[in-house]
């Protein structure tokens, strides 16, 4: 990904700080947008592309802390680096607990700040990759028929074809046909690839569903 595809949103009521941060961030090659208040940033939403917030704590109107709270409530997973001249231990601890990337004090060393922003941008890249994987996986799953999904769940649970056939009261030959279609639609060539694609969460859900459907002893 090109640096120019990455954006840092600077939110600080000090015009001199905003100007200084803009110059520093542009020197790395990243895009930058600055706002004098959290409310101005909220009016800017939604944002697209990989980004990170450089956020002051004390702001007119909606404070930086309140903005982070709002983002948590709305499940806006935007990485936040706090930069403030009025930091304290409780505020720092609370912001980090809520997922802030870092909590820095003004004046800040340029390299330290850039390193924190880079971690925030990397976090957003990873989040977007996870979301893309989930969406792609869901599209694959939606392509399966109910019978194919049953067979796939059996495969994820480690069941043999004959066991799946018994579970579903169909022939082993039919299971093999469904299994082949599952592998084709999911775009994999082996059970190991299927498990890797689906991930631990989906495998666990398949196993739990299998246990719930099993007859009691």
C-alpha positions as CSV (number, residue, x, y, z in Angstrom):
1,X,0.0,0.0,0.0
2,X,1.3,3.4,-1.0
3,X,1.9,6.0,1.9
4,X,-0.4,8.3,0.0
5,X,-3.3,5.9,0.5
6,X,-2.9,6.4,4.3
7,X,-4.6,9.3,6.1
8,X,-4.1,10.8,9.5
9,X,-6.9,13.0,10.9
10,X,-5.5,15.6,13.3
11,X,-8.0,17.0,15.8
12,X,-6.6,19.8,17.9
13,X,-8.0,23.3,18.8
14,X,-4.5,24.9,18.6
15,X,-3.9,26.1,15.0
16,X,-0.1,26.1,15.5
17,X,-0.2,22.5,16.6
18,X,-2.4,21.5,13.6
19,X,0.0,23.3,11.2
20,X,3.0,21.6,12.7
21,X,1.4,18.2,12.7
22,X,0.3,18.6,9.1
23,X,3.9,19.4,8.0
24,X,5.3,16.4,9.9
25,X,2.7,13.9,8.6
26,X,3.1,15.1,5.0
27,X,6.9,14.7,5.3
28,X,6.3,10.9,5.7
29,X,4.1,10.8,2.6
30,X,0.8,10.3,4.3
31,X,-2.4,12.3,3.7
32,X,-3.6,14.5,6.4
33,X,-6.8,16.4,7.3
34,X,-7.1,18.6,10.3
35,X,-10.0,19.8,12.4
36,X,-10.2,22.4,15.2
37,X,-12.8,20.3,17.1
38,X,-14.2,16.8,17.5
39,X,-17.6,18.2,16.3
40,X,-16.0,19.3,13.1
41,X,-14.6,15.9,12.5
42,X,-17.9,14.3,13.3
43,X,-19.5,16.4,10.5
44,X,-16.8,15.1,8.2
45,X,-17.8,11.5,8.7
46,X,-17.9,8.9,7.2
47,X,-14.3,8.3,6.4
48,X,-13.0,5.9,3.7
49,X,-9.6,4.2,3.4
50,X,-7.0,3.4,5.9
51,X,-6.7,6.0,8.6
52,X,-5.7,7.0,12.1
53,X,-6.8,9.8,14.5
54,X,-4.3,12.1,16.2
55,X,-6.5,13.4,18.9
56,X,-6.2,16.1,21.7
57,X,-7.8,15.3,25.0
58,X,-9.2,18.8,25.9
59,X,-11.3,20.2,23.0
60,X,-14.1,22.7,22.8
61,X,-17.5,21.1,22.7
62,X,-17.0,17.3,22.4
63,X,-13.8,16.4,24.1
64,X,-11.3,13.9,22.8
65,X,-12.2,11.5,25.6
66,X,-15.9,11.9,24.7
67,X,-15.2,11.3,21.1
68,X,-13.4,8.1,21.9
69,X,-16.4,7.0,24.0
70,X,-18.7,7.8,21.2
71,X,-16.6,5.7,18.7
72,X,-16.6,2.8,21.2
73,X,-20.4,3.0,21.5
74,X,-20.9,3.2,17.8
75,X,-18.3,0.5,17.1
76,X,-16.2,2.8,14.9
77,X,-12.9,1.0,14.9
78,X,-10.7,4.0,14.1
79,X,-7.3,3.8,15.7
80,X,-6.6,6.7,18.1
81,X,-3.3,8.3,19.2
82,X,-3.8,10.9,21.9
83,X,-1.6,13.9,22.0
84,X,-2.2,16.3,24.8
85,X,-0.6,18.9,27.0
86,X,-2.8,18.0,30.0
87,X,-2.5,14.3,30.4
88,X,-2.9,12.5,33.7
89,X,-2.6,8.8,34.7
90,X,-6.3,8.0,35.1
91,X,-7.2,9.5,31.7
92,X,-4.2,7.8,30.0
93,X,-5.1,4.4,31.6
94,X,-8.8,4.7,30.6
95,X,-8.0,5.7,27.0
96,X,-5.6,2.8,26.6
97,X,-8.1,0.4,28.1
98,X,-10.6,1.6,25.5
99,X,-8.1,0.7,22.7
100,X,-6.0,3.8,22.1
101,X,-2.8,3.1,20.3
102,X,-0.8,5.5,22.4
103,X,-1.1,8.5,24.8
104,X,1.6,11.1,24.2
105,X,2.4,14.4,25.9
106,X,3.2,17.7,24.2
107,X,5.8,18.5,23.2
108,X,6.4,15.2,21.6
109,X,9.5,13.8,19.8
110,X,8.8,13.6,16.0
111,X,10.0,10.0,15.7
112,X,8.0,8.9,18.7
113,X,4.9,10.4,17.2
114,X,5.4,9.0,13.7
115,X,6.0,5.5,15.2
116,X,2.7,5.7,17.2
117,X,0.8,6.9,14.1
118,X,2.4,4.1,12.0
119,X,1.2,1.5,14.6
120,X,-2.3,3.0,14.3
121,X,-2.3,2.8,10.5
122,X,-1.0,-0.7,10.6
123,X,-3.8,-1.6,13.0
124,X,-6.3,-0.2,10.6
125,X,-4.8,-2.1,7.7
126,X,-5.1,-5.4,9.7
127,X,-8.7,-4.6,10.6
128,X,-9.7,-3.9,7.0
129,X,-8.0,-7.2,5.9
130,X,-10.0,-9.1,8.6
131,X,-13.2,-7.4,7.4
132,X,-12.4,-8.3,3.8
133,X,-11.7,-11.9,4.7
134,X,-15.0,-12.1,6.7
135,X,-17.0,-10.6,3.7
136,X,-15.3,-13.0,1.3
137,X,-15.9,-16.0,3.6
138,X,-19.6,-15.0,4.0
139,X,-20.0,-14.8,0.2
140,X,-18.6,-18.4,-0.1
141,X,-20.9,-19.6,2.7
142,X,-23.9,-18.0,1.1
143,X,-23.2,-20.0,-2.1
144,X,-23.6,-23.3,-0.3
145,X,-26.9,-25.2,-0.3
146,X,-28.3,-26.3,3.1
147,X,-27.1,-29.9,2.4
148,X,-23.7,-28.7,1.4
149,X,-23.4,-26.6,4.5
150,X,-24.3,-29.6,6.6
151,X,-21.6,-31.7,4.9
152,X,-19.1,-28.9,5.4
153,X,-19.9,-28.6,9.1
154,X,-19.3,-32.4,9.3
155,X,-16.0,-32.0,7.6
156,X,-15.0,-29.2,9.9
157,X,-15.8,-31.4,12.9
158,X,-13.4,-34.1,11.5
159,X,-16.2,-36.5,10.6
160,X,-15.5,-39.1,7.9
161,X,-17.7,-39.4,4.8
162,X,-19.4,-42.5,6.2
163,X,-20.1,-40.8,9.5
164,X,-21.5,-37.7,7.8
165,X,-23.7,-40.0,5.6
166,X,-25.0,-41.7,8.7
167,X,-25.6,-38.3,10.4
168,X,-27.6,-37.0,7.4
169,X,-29.2,-40.4,6.5
170,X,-27.9,-40.2,2.9
171,X,-25.5,-42.4,0.9
172,X,-21.8,-42.0,1.2
173,X,-21.7,-41.4,-2.5
174,X,-24.0,-38.4,-2.1
175,X,-21.8,-37.1,0.7
176,X,-18.8,-37.3,-1.6
177,X,-20.7,-35.3,-4.3
178,X,-21.7,-32.6,-1.8
179,X,-18.2,-32.5,-0.4
180,X,-16.7,-31.9,-3.8
181,X,-19.1,-29.1,-4.4
182,X,-18.2,-27.6,-1.1
183,X,-14.5,-27.6,-1.9
184,X,-15.1,-26.1,-5.3
185,X,-17.4,-23.3,-4.0
186,X,-15.2,-22.5,-1.0
187,X,-12.2,-22.3,-3.4
188,X,-10.0,-24.9,-1.5
189,X,-8.3,-28.1,-2.4
190,X,-7.9,-29.8,1.0
191,X,-9.6,-30.0,4.4
192,X,-6.6,-28.2,5.9
193,X,-7.2,-25.2,3.5
194,X,-10.9,-25.3,4.4
195,X,-10.3,-25.2,8.1
196,X,-7.8,-22.4,7.6
197,X,-10.2,-20.4,5.5
198,X,-13.1,-20.8,7.9
199,X,-11.1,-20.0,11.0
200,X,-11.3,-21.2,14.5
201,X,-14.6,-19.5,15.3
202,X,-16.5,-21.1,12.5
203,X,-15.0,-24.5,13.3
204,X,-16.0,-24.1,16.9
205,X,-19.5,-23.2,16.0
206,X,-19.8,-26.2,13.7
207,X,-18.6,-28.5,16.5
208,X,-21.0,-26.9,19.0
209,X,-23.9,-27.3,16.6
210,X,-22.9,-30.9,16.1
211,X,-22.9,-31.6,19.8
212,X,-26.3,-30.0,20.3
213,X,-27.8,-32.1,17.5
214,X,-26.3,-35.3,18.8
215,X,-28.8,-37.6,20.6
216,X,-28.5,-37.9,24.3
217,X,-26.9,-41.1,25.7
